[in-house]
């Protein structure tokens, strides 16, 4: 009569990563009060263990898949895949933060706690089977990252990044929430699978979807499009990415983007997939705008950090190309792209974090002149990440693009692929310019290179090996992505 | 007994949301912008309650509590950020917070 224990244990298993991350976050917050300033780095290691614990939690999810907490959370292969990307990104960002925080003199426990809370939010977003749950996950990750963006409290640029992110972020979430209300009004439910049923019934009865539901989807696209940084909602991103502490930028560019694309896939493909792809043209136009804005604005940047911010907008556009495919292969391509993208983007931003030196003074392209001669290993790493972002064969970025374009071509979305291919050629210019600067420009005299800390070197090594692995042996990850894509529709 | 139709509440909610958007776009003081965001969230709350009534469900009412909690958390973080800005820049005018530019 009382199924309490087994059911609760199932629930715990299916939400294990988030529970572990939040527990570690709370422990760090409490311990922060008792740890002396000189030993704050220990809290960082605790956070790193927490992120690894989150990965262990994914293991529990994998062994006990299904729905949890009255169907609010789903633990399926799709959720597991995105969890792995998000937790891996968080772990790398934490490793890359240790020395940066020391240099900036902001080594504090709450930084690591906030990273863990943000990651837990992204996990909830990835597993959400209900729109208000997705909203809670979105806000958990957003509110934590608003604070992280302003973590260099004395730096005016960081304050400004934080303010802009907060103001425009809450504006966008209000739209997302209004969209949820509309969909709720049209269908009487906020569960992603039940919305699909309600819309299917609506199609059968009336031959069309209520305009209220379409309005709701449009409003949700505004809110989510903001978080994944697609045009025309991208205006805030370059400022926020440039002003935030660089390891935070690395996290912002990878984690929330992956998690939000995951929930977008669920909403667009599962909930609204049965009602015909009426969202196709919205995604198409947005993809074109995103790629063009990102690439052309990146061309004229001299600040490397800002240039990579625009490049991440362009990459959101390539992901939308796969998104527009509307098929299972499209989902798999999006997932593969997200994994490759997270690795190369985190790697690139962590290199920038190291080269920026205290106060983030050295971010201009001229500051990278002659790096190839002075710090050859670091220069090779950075070149690898840039070439992967460019899409050179044998890197994860190339195969990500290949699968994305392939998926779109399979669905006969030819023109979008043509535009995307032209854009990637344009994009080559600004990535290659940095590599040329590193190897062929005369180094400036007064610059003293600083040693790469072992933790950062470790993080960079993982990102670099991961990028190459995805580029040379993609089969395994692609297989996982395909299984994940299939699991999204299962009941 | 005459009952106010649900659609009235939805229209009111849309008007409030629109006012929030207009205030967000045209006001220059950061505090006023925060108030505009609160107005938008409360417009959403009204819509949730109205739809809950229309569907005769409790779900919509429960969502409102979640939104209120999130709005409170957002306001706390937002005001902390505003204090930082004020201490470093001595201004609350959003047009003067413009260091990062294209």
Contacts between the chains, C-beta under 8 A, distances in Angstrom:
chain1	res1	chain2	res2	distance
A	132	B	63	5.1
A	132	B	66	5.8
A	135	B	66	7.4
A	135	B	70	7.4
A	136	B	66	6.3
A	136	B	70	7.0
A	139	B	70	4.8
A	139	B	73	7.3
A	139	B	74	7.3
A	143	B	73	5.7
A	143	B	74	6.3
A	143	B	77	5.4
A	146	B	77	5.5
A	146	B	78	7.9
A	146	B	81	6.9
A	147	B	77	6.0
A	147	B	80	7.7
A	147	B	81	7.9
A	150	B	81	5.8
A	150	B	84	6.3
A	153	B	84	6.0
A	154	B	88	7.3
A	156	B	88	5.3
A	156	B	89	6.6
A	156	B	99	5.9
A	157	B	99	5.6
A	157	B	100	6.3
A	159	B	81	7.3
A	159	B	84	5.1
A	159	B	85	5.2
A	159	B	88	5.6
A	159	B	89	7.5
A	159	B	97	7.9
A	160	B	85	7.5
A	160	B	97	5.3
A	160	B	98	7.9
A	160	B	99	5.4
A	160	B	100	5.8
A	161	B	100	6.9
A	162	B	81	5.1
A	162	B	84	7.3
A	163	B	30	7.2
A	163	B	81	5.4
A	163	B	82	7.4
A	163	B	85	5.6
A	163	B	97	6.1
A	164	B	97	7.8
A	164	B	100	7.6
A	166	B	74	7.9
A	166	B	77	6.7
A	166	B	78	5.5
A	166	B	81	5.4
A	167	B	30	7.4
A	167	B	33	5.9
A	167	B	34	7.9
A	167	B	37	7.7
A	167	B	78	7.8
A	167	B	94	7.7
A	170	B	37	4.8
A	170	B	74	5.5
A	170	B	78	7.1
A	171	B	24	5.9
A	171	B	37	6.3
A	171	B	40	7.6
A	174	B	17	7.8
A	174	B	20	7.3
A	174	B	37	6.2
A	174	B	40	4.0
A	174	B	41	5.7
A	174	B	44	6.7
A	177	B	41	6.8
A	177	B	44	4.7
A	177	B	67	6.6
A	178	B	17	6.1
A	178	B	40	7.5
A	178	B	43	7.4
A	178	B	44	5.0
A	178	B	47	6.9
A	180	B	44	8.0
A	180	B	63	7.8
A	181	B	44	5.3
A	181	B	47	4.1
A	181	B	48	5.3
A	181	B	51	6.4
A	182	B	47	7.6
A	184	B	48	7.0
A	184	B	51	5.4
A	184	B	59	7.6
A	184	B	60	6.3
A	184	B	63	7.7
A	185	B	10	7.5
A	185	B	47	7.0
A	185	B	50	7.8
A	185	B	51	4.0
A	185	B	54	6.9
A	185	B	55	8.0
A	188	B	55	4.5
A	188	B	57	6.9
A	189	B	59	7.7
A	190	B	59	7.0
A	190	B	63	7.5
A	238	B	100	7.6
A	238	B	102	7.3
A	239	B	100	4.0
A	239	B	101	7.9
A	242	B	100	5.7
A	243	B	99	7.8
A	243	B	100	5.5
A	297	B	102	7.2
